Amino acid sequence: MHIRWLEDFVCLAQAGSLARAAELRNVTPPAFGRRMQALEVWAGAPLIDRSAFPVRLTAEGRQFLEAAQSALRTLEDTRLALRAAHRADASTISIATGKTLARSMVPAWLAGLREALRHDPAAAGFRTRLSTFPMHDALAMFAEGDADFLLCYSPPDLPVMLDDARYQFHLAGVERLVCVSAADARGAPLHRLGTGKVTGKTAARPVPMIAYAETLTLGRMVNQEIARRKLAPRLDVIAVSDFAESVHEMVRQRMGLAWLPARLIADDLRDGRLVRAIAAAREDDGGDLALDIRLYRPRAPMRPLAEAFWQAALQSPR
């Protein structure tokens, strides 16, 4: 029996769908299904009622879930305690995050925290190690005890899969995704996206768009907005990237419009290189998307430096 089977099973119980759980565990649905079958063989009883949707656990499955959660908590708490006791560099704060946040938010946020901790004896001379990964890998690094904190986006439709009994979070900020285009010679958007009723003329000339990969949180958020506004017939996706700075540069090169983090494009908006690409019918209807940014920590007590960093983050302006 593998520990990851227990983690898969707990994820399935929370997700209610084999396909959704497979996505969250970053494996294919067939591979995930095989793991669950292997776990049932090991347990010696059916744990999942596959005839129901959403997927339900059998009576044996519910009993096994409690044991699995307890075992995983015990193992993880023990491992974290051992790692904390033998941490090689007690003067370093380690943060797991994504590449976009590392570029758009972290520098100013971290500078503010360092200033706030300047006179705190517990934080004297501390260093920060920033590790950037795709969301799933950053979460895994944090959950495995290889980072003190996790800084991540938290979209409404895809909550971060961390046990509330073991982890807590602070709302560190809110990111706005702004639909923008390069500006033409008059300062107007080179690629403009109207929000009125689609006409034959509008449908015949879709606007070029630079999209995010669906695997990114930003990609899922933007796709939801496009579906909500029924904008797909107006858009022609000419490039897809899993790197926000690449999307940013393609928009700057006048290739098309895109939804970009406001922090990432602040200078471009201020200097007029990029402009909003959606004409708002109302002041609050310019196509902006709001995305929470959360800072996660373990609920268990941390070493003094990490606790001081957390307290400074709680007081930091968003």
C-alpha positions as CSV (number, residue, x, y, z in Angstrom):
1,M,0.0,0.0,0.0
2,H,1.4,3.4,-1.0
3,I,0.8,6.6,1.0
4,R,-0.2,8.4,-2.2
5,W,-3.2,6.0,-2.4
6,L,-4.5,7.3,0.9
7,E,-4.0,10.9,-0.4
8,D,-5.8,10.0,-3.6
9,F,-8.7,8.5,-1.6
10,V,-9.1,11.6,0.6
11,C,-9.0,13.8,-2.5
12,L,-11.7,11.7,-4.1
13,A,-13.9,12.0,-1.0
14,Q,-13.6,15.8,-1.1
15,A,-13.9,16.2,-4.9
16,G,-16.9,13.8,-5.4
17,S,-15.7,12.8,-8.9
18,L,-13.1,10.5,-10.2
19,A,-12.2,12.8,-13.1
20,R,-12.0,15.9,-10.8
21,A,-9.9,14.0,-8.2
22,A,-7.6,12.8,-11.0
23,E,-7.1,16.4,-12.2
24,L,-6.4,17.6,-8.7
25,R,-3.8,14.8,-8.2
26,N,-2.3,15.6,-11.6
27,V,-2.7,12.1,-13.0
28,T,-4.9,10.7,-15.8
29,P,-8.4,9.4,-14.9
30,P,-7.5,5.8,-15.9
31,A,-4.3,5.9,-13.7
32,F,-6.3,7.3,-10.8
33,G,-9.0,4.6,-11.2
34,R,-6.3,1.9,-11.1
35,R,-4.9,3.4,-7.9
36,M,-8.4,3.3,-6.3
37,Q,-8.9,-0.3,-7.4
38,A,-5.5,-1.3,-5.9
39,L,-6.5,0.4,-2.7
40,E,-9.7,-1.5,-2.5
41,V,-7.9,-4.8,-3.1
42,W,-5.5,-3.9,-0.3
43,A,-8.3,-2.9,2.0
44,G,-10.3,-6.1,1.2
45,A,-13.6,-4.3,0.7
46,P,-15.3,-1.9,-1.8
47,L,-14.7,1.7,-0.7
48,I,-16.4,3.6,-3.5
49,D,-19.9,3.4,-4.9
50,R,-19.3,4.0,-8.6
51,S,-22.9,3.8,-9.5
52,A,-23.7,7.2,-8.0
53,F,-22.9,10.7,-9.2
54,P,-21.3,12.5,-7.4
55,V,-19.3,9.5,-6.3
56,R,-20.2,8.2,-2.9
57,L,-18.3,6.2,-0.4
58,T,-19.6,2.9,0.8
59,A,-20.1,2.3,4.5
60,E,-16.6,0.7,4.5
61,G,-15.3,3.6,2.6
62,R,-16.5,6.1,5.2
63,Q,-14.9,4.1,7.9
64,F,-11.7,3.9,6.0
65,L,-11.7,7.6,5.2
66,E,-11.5,8.5,8.9
67,A,-8.6,6.1,9.4
68,A,-6.8,7.4,6.3
69,Q,-7.2,11.1,7.3
70,S,-5.9,10.3,10.8
71,A,-3.0,8.3,9.5
72,L,-2.0,11.0,7.1
73,R,-2.2,13.7,9.8
74,T,-0.1,11.7,12.2
75,L,2.6,11.0,9.5
76,E,2.7,14.6,8.3
77,D,2.8,16.2,11.7
78,T,5.6,13.9,12.8
79,R,7.5,14.6,9.6
80,L,7.1,18.3,9.9
81,A,8.3,18.2,13.5
82,L,11.4,16.2,12.5
83,R,12.2,18.6,9.7
84,A,11.7,21.6,11.8
85,A,14.0,20.2,14.5
86,H,16.7,19.5,11.9
87,R,16.3,22.5,9.6
88,A,19.7,23.4,8.1
89,D,19.2,27.1,8.0
90,A,17.1,28.6,10.8
91,S,17.6,32.1,9.5
92,T,15.9,31.5,6.1
93,I,12.2,31.9,5.3
94,S,11.2,29.7,2.5
95,I,8.1,30.5,0.3
96,A,6.6,28.3,-2.4
97,T,4.7,30.3,-5.0
98,G,3.9,30.6,-8.7
99,K,6.0,32.4,-11.4
100,T,3.4,35.1,-12.0
101,L,3.1,36.0,-8.3
102,A,6.8,35.9,-7.9
103,R,7.1,38.6,-10.6
104,S,4.0,40.7,-10.0
105,M,3.4,40.8,-6.2
106,V,6.2,39.3,-4.2
107,P,9.0,42.0,-4.6
108,A,7.0,44.9,-3.2
109,W,5.2,42.7,-0.6
110,L,8.4,41.2,0.6
111,A,10.1,44.5,0.8
112,G,7.3,45.8,3.0
113,L,7.6,42.8,5.3
114,R,11.4,43.2,5.6
115,E,10.9,46.8,6.6
116,A,8.2,45.8,9.1
117,L,10.6,43.3,10.7
118,R,13.7,45.5,10.7
119,H,13.7,45.9,14.5
120,D,12.3,42.5,15.4
121,P,15.0,40.5,17.2
122,A,13.5,37.2,16.0
123,A,14.0,38.3,12.4
124,A,17.4,39.8,12.6
125,G,19.4,39.2,9.4
126,F,16.8,36.8,7.9
127,R,16.9,35.7,4.3
128,T,14.2,34.6,2.0
129,R,14.2,31.6,-0.4
130,L,11.6,31.9,-3.1
131,S,10.7,28.7,-5.0
132,T,8.5,29.0,-8.1
133,F,6.4,26.2,-9.4
134,P,3.1,25.4,-11.1
135,M,0.3,25.5,-8.5
136,H,0.2,21.7,-7.9
137,D,3.9,21.5,-7.4
138,A,4.1,24.5,-5.1
139,L,1.3,23.1,-3.0
140,A,3.1,19.8,-2.8
141,M,6.3,21.4,-1.8
142,F,4.5,23.3,1.0
143,A,2.5,20.3,2.2
144,E,5.6,18.1,2.3
145,G,7.3,20.6,4.6
146,D,9.9,21.9,2.2
147,A,8.6,25.5,2.5
148,D,7.5,27.5,5.4
149,F,4.7,29.3,3.5
150,L,2.6,28.9,0.4
151,L,1.6,32.1,-1.5
152,C,-1.0,31.3,-4.2
153,Y,-4.0,32.4,-6.1
154,S,-7.3,31.1,-4.8
155,P,-10.0,31.2,-7.5
156,P,-13.7,30.8,-6.3
157,D,-14.2,27.6,-8.4
158,L,-11.1,25.8,-7.4
159,P,-10.3,26.0,-3.7
160,V,-6.8,25.1,-2.5
161,M,-6.9,21.5,-1.4
162,L,-5.3,21.8,2.1
163,D,-6.7,20.4,5.3
164,D,-8.3,23.2,7.3
165,A,-7.5,21.3,10.5
166,R,-3.8,21.5,9.7
167,Y,-3.4,24.7,7.7
168,Q,-4.6,28.3,7.9
169,F,-4.4,31.2,5.5
170,H,-4.3,35.0,5.4
171,L,-5.8,37.0,2.6
172,A,-2.5,38.7,1.5
173,G,-4.1,40.6,-1.4
174,V,-6.4,40.6,-4.4
175,E,-5.2,40.5,-8.0
176,R,-7.2,42.1,-10.8
177,L,-7.0,40.6,-14.2
178,V,-7.5,43.4,-16.8
179,C,-8.4,42.9,-20.4
180,V,-5.9,45.0,-22.3
181,S,-4.5,45.7,-25.8
182,A,-1.6,47.6,-27.2
183,A,-2.5,51.2,-28.0
184,D,-2.7,52.6,-31.5
185,A,-1.2,56.0,-32.5
186,R,-4.2,57.8,-31.0
187,G,-4.0,56.0,-27.7
188,A,-7.1,53.8,-28.4
189,P,-7.0,50.0,-28.1
190,L,-5.6,48.4,-31.2
191,H,-7.8,45.4,-30.5
192,R,-11.1,46.3,-29.0
193,L,-13.7,43.9,-27.6
194,G,-17.3,45.1,-27.7
195,T,-19.9,43.8,-25.2
196,G,-23.1,44.5,-27.2
197,K,-25.1,42.0,-29.2
198,V,-23.2,40.0,-31.7
199,T,-23.9,41.0,-35.3
200,G,-23.0,39.3,-38.5
201,K,-20.2,41.9,-39.0
202,T,-18.9,41.4,-35.5
203,A,-18.9,37.6,-35.9
204,A,-17.0,37.8,-39.2
205,R,-14.1,39.7,-37.7
206,P,-13.1,38.1,-34.4
207,V,-10.6,39.9,-32.3
208,P,-7.2,38.2,-31.9
209,M,-6.5,37.0,-28.3
210,I,-3.5,35.6,-26.4
211,A,-4.8,32.9,-24.0
212,Y,-3.4,31.2,-21.0
213,A,-3.1,27.4,-20.9
214,E,-6.1,25.8,-19.2
215,T,-3.8,24.2,-16.6
216,L,-3.1,27.7,-15.2
217,T,-5.4,29.3,-12.6
218,L,-5.5,32.4,-14.8
219,G,-6.5,30.4,-17.8
220,R,-9.5,28.9,-15.9
221,M,-10.6,32.3,-14.6
222,V,-10.4,33.9,-18.1
223,N,-12.3,31.1,-19.8
224,Q,-15.1,31.3,-17.2
225,E,-15.4,35.0,-17.9
226,I,-15.5,34.5,-21.7
227,A,-18.2,31.8,-21.2
228,R,-20.2,34.1,-18.8
229,R,-20.1,37.0,-21.2
230,K,-20.7,34.7,-24.3
231,L,-17.6,36.3,-25.9
232,A,-16.2,33.2,-27.6
233,P,-17.7,34.1,-31.1
234,R,-15.9,37.4,-31.0
235,L,-12.4,36.0,-30.1
236,D,-9.8,34.3,-32.2
237,V,-7.2,32.6,-30.0
238,I,-4.0,32.9,-31.9
239,A,-1.5,31.9,-29.2
240,V,-1.6,30.0,-25.9
241,S,1.0,30.2,-23.2
242,D,1.6,28.8,-19.7
243,F,3.7,31.8,-18.7
244,A,2.0,35.2,-17.9
245,E,5.0,37.2,-18.9
246,S,5.0,35.6,-22.3
247,V,1.3,36.6,-22.7
248,H,2.2,40.1,-21.6
249,E,5.0,40.5,-24.1
250,M,2.8,39.2,-27.0
251,V,0.2,41.8,-26.1
252,R,3.0,44.5,-26.1
253,Q,4.0,43.3,-29.5
254,R,0.5,44.2,-30.8
255,M,-0.5,40.5,-31.5
256,G,-3.8,40.6,-29.7
257,L,-5.6,41.3,-26.4
258,A,-5.4,39.4,-23.1
259,W,-6.4,39.5,-19.5
260,L,-3.3,40.4,-17.6
261,P,-2.6,40.9,-13.8
262,A,-2.9,44.6,-13.0
263,R,0.4,44.5,-11.0
264,L,2.3,43.1,-13.9
265,I,1.1,45.8,-16.3
266,A,0.9,48.8,-14.0
267,D,3.8,50.6,-15.8
268,D,2.3,49.9,-19.3
269,L,-1.1,51.2,-18.3
270,R,0.4,54.3,-16.7
271,D,2.5,55.1,-19.7
272,G,-0.2,54.3,-22.3
273,R,1.6,51.4,-24.0
274,L,-1.4,49.2,-23.0
275,V,-5.0,50.3,-22.7
276,R,-8.2,48.6,-21.6
277,A,-9.7,46.6,-24.5
278,I,-13.3,46.3,-23.3
279,A,-15.5,49.4,-23.5
280,A,-17.5,49.4,-20.2
281,A,-21.2,50.1,-20.3
282,R,-20.9,50.8,-16.6
283,E,-17.9,51.9,-14.4
284,D,-17.8,48.5,-12.7
285,D,-18.2,46.5,-15.9
286,G,-14.9,46.8,-17.6
287,G,-14.2,43.0,-17.7
288,D,-11.9,43.0,-14.7
289,L,-11.7,39.7,-12.7
290,A,-10.9,39.6,-9.0
291,L,-8.6,36.8,-7.7
292,D,-7.7,36.3,-4.0
293,I,-4.1,35.8,-3.1
294,R,-3.6,33.7,0.0
295,L,-0.7,33.1,2.3
296,Y,-0.8,29.6,3.9
297,R,1.0,28.3,7.0
298,P,0.7,25.2,9.2
299,R,-1.5,25.6,12.2
300,A,1.2,23.9,14.3
301,P,3.6,26.3,16.1
302,M,6.5,27.4,13.9
303,R,10.0,28.6,14.8
304,P,10.2,32.2,16.1
305,L,11.4,33.7,12.7
306,A,8.5,32.1,10.8
307,E,6.0,33.3,13.5
308,A,7.4,36.8,13.3
309,F,7.1,36.7,9.5
310,W,3.5,35.5,9.8
311,Q,2.6,38.3,12.2
312,A,4.1,40.9,9.9
313,A,2.1,39.5,7.0
314,L,-1.1,39.8,9.0
315,Q,-0.4,43.5,9.5
316,S,0.7,44.2,6.0
317,P,-1.6,46.3,3.8
318,R,-3.3,44.4,1.0
